[in-house]
């Protein structure tokens, strides 16, 4: 199951009816933009009881297009790495 921003906004609005929907949407946008900005700067981000997000560098390589078989040069890029917290691991695996 994937959560999209609109479903998250609806769930927050249902759980917190005292807040205006536009204020919740601003909060979500600020939160996600701060996460994007931190990762863009190469910073490590920790969300307690959820996990940590960081970026890693994927080296440049030569790969193969599986459809045509031709070789394709892929440039070096940064990828997002997520490591779940112990609490999240225990919750997913029903460990107490």
Sine and cosine of phi, psi and omega as CSV:
sin_phi,cos_phi,sin_psi,cos_psi,sin_omega,cos_omega
0.00,0.00,0.79,-0.61,0.04,-1.00
-0.98,-0.22,0.58,-0.81,0.06,-1.00
-0.96,-0.28,0.82,-0.57,0.09,-1.00
-0.98,-0.19,0.30,-0.96,-0.09,-1.00
-0.85,0.52,-0.62,0.79,-0.03,-1.00
-0.92,0.40,-0.61,0.79,0.04,-1.00
-0.94,0.35,-0.62,0.78,0.05,-1.00
-0.89,0.45,-0.68,0.73,0.03,-1.00
-0.89,0.46,-0.68,0.73,0.02,-1.00
-0.90,0.44,-0.68,0.74,0.00,-1.00
-0.90,0.43,-0.67,0.75,0.05,-1.00
-0.91,0.42,-0.66,0.75,0.01,-1.00
-0.90,0.43,-0.60,0.80,0.03,-1.00
-0.94,0.35,-0.63,0.78,-0.03,-1.00
-0.98,0.20,-0.45,0.90,-0.03,-1.00
-0.80,-0.61,0.97,0.25,-0.08,-1.00
-0.93,0.37,-0.24,0.97,-0.01,-1.00
-0.97,0.23,-0.29,0.96,0.01,-1.00
-1.00,-0.07,0.59,-0.81,0.10,-1.00
-0.95,0.31,0.56,-0.83,-0.02,-1.00
-0.89,0.46,-0.60,0.80,-0.01,-1.00
-0.92,0.40,-0.55,0.84,0.05,-1.00
-0.94,0.34,-0.63,0.77,0.05,-1.00
-0.91,0.42,-0.62,0.79,0.02,-1.00
-0.91,0.42,-0.64,0.77,0.06,-1.00
-0.88,0.47,-0.67,0.74,0.02,-1.00
-0.87,0.49,-0.73,0.68,0.00,-1.00
-0.87,0.49,-0.70,0.71,-0.01,-1.00
-0.90,0.45,-0.68,0.73,0.03,-1.00
-0.89,0.45,-0.71,0.71,-0.02,-1.00
-0.87,0.49,-0.76,0.65,-0.03,-1.00
-0.93,0.37,-0.61,0.79,0.03,-1.00
-0.91,0.41,-0.60,0.80,0.05,-1.00
-0.91,0.41,-0.62,0.78,0.06,-1.00
-0.90,0.44,-0.73,0.68,0.01,-1.00
-0.86,0.51,-0.70,0.71,-0.04,-1.00
-0.90,0.43,-0.67,0.74,0.01,-1.00
-0.89,0.45,-0.69,0.72,0.01,-1.00
-0.93,0.37,-0.59,0.81,0.03,-1.00
-0.89,0.45,-0.58,0.81,0.02,-1.00
-0.98,0.21,-0.14,0.99,-0.01,-1.00
1.00,0.07,0.26,0.97,0.00,-1.00
-0.99,0.14,0.37,-0.93,0.05,-1.00
-1.00,-0.06,0.69,-0.73,-0.06,-1.00
-0.86,-0.51,0.79,-0.62,-0.01,-1.00
-0.88,-0.47,0.82,-0.57,0.11,-0.99
-0.94,-0.35,0.93,-0.35,-0.10,-1.00
-0.83,0.56,0.63,-0.77,0.00,-1.00
0.89,0.46,0.17,0.99,0.04,-1.00
-0.85,-0.53,-0.83,0.55,0.01,-1.00
0.39,-0.92,-0.11,-0.99,0.02,-1.00
-0.87,-0.50,0.56,-0.83,0.07,-1.00
-0.88,-0.47,0.69,-0.72,0.07,-1.00
-0.48,-0.88,0.15,-0.99,0.03,-1.00
-0.93,-0.37,0.52,-0.86,0.08,-1.00
-0.77,-0.64,0.43,-0.90,0.00,-1.00
-1.00,-0.07,0.80,-0.61,0.08,-1.00
-0.99,-0.16,0.84,-0.54,-0.08,-1.00
-0.90,0.43,0.43,-0.90,0.09,-1.00
-0.92,0.40,0.57,-0.82,-0.02,-1.00
-0.44,-0.90,0.20,-0.98,0.10,-0.99
-0.95,-0.32,0.84,-0.55,-0.03,-1.00
-0.85,-0.52,0.05,-1.00,-0.07,-1.00
-0.87,-0.50,0.73,-0.68,0.11,-0.99
-0.96,0.28,0.90,-0.44,-0.08,-1.00
-0.91,0.41,-0.41,0.91,-0.03,-1.00
-0.98,0.20,-0.70,0.71,-0.07,-1.00
-0.97,-0.23,-0.34,0.94,-0.02,-1.00
0.99,0.10,-0.08,1.00,-0.02,-1.00
-0.97,0.25,0.48,-0.88,0.01,-1.00
-0.99,0.17,0.65,-0.76,-0.03,-1.00
-0.80,-0.60,0.75,-0.66,0.04,-1.00
-1.00,0.05,0.84,-0.55,0.02,-1.00
-0.95,-0.31,0.82,-0.57,-0.03,-1.00
-0.96,0.27,0.30,-0.95,0.08,-1.00
-0.89,0.45,0.65,-0.76,0.01,-1.00
-0.50,-0.87,0.29,-0.96,0.05,-1.00
-0.99,-0.12,0.67,-0.74,0.05,-1.00
-0.85,-0.52,0.39,-0.92,0.01,-1.00
-1.00,0.00,0.72,-0.69,0.03,-1.00
-0.89,-0.46,0.75,-0.66,0.02,-1.00
-0.86,-0.51,0.74,-0.67,0.08,-1.00
-0.84,-0.55,0.84,-0.54,-0.04,-1.00
-0.96,0.26,0.44,-0.90,0.01,-1.00
-0.98,0.19,0.25,-0.97,0.04,-1.00
-0.89,0.46,-0.62,0.79,0.02,-1.00
-0.88,0.47,-0.68,0.73,0.03,-1.00
-0.91,0.42,-0.68,0.74,0.03,-1.00
-0.86,0.51,-0.73,0.69,0.00,-1.00
-0.91,0.42,-0.60,0.80,0.01,-1.00
-0.93,0.37,-0.68,0.73,0.00,-1.00
-0.91,0.42,-0.61,0.79,-0.09,-1.00
-0.99,-0.12,0.19,0.98,0.02,-1.00
0.81,0.58,0.66,0.75,0.05,-1.00
-0.99,-0.14,0.72,-0.70,0.00,-1.00
-0.92,-0.39,0.00,0.00,0.00,0.00
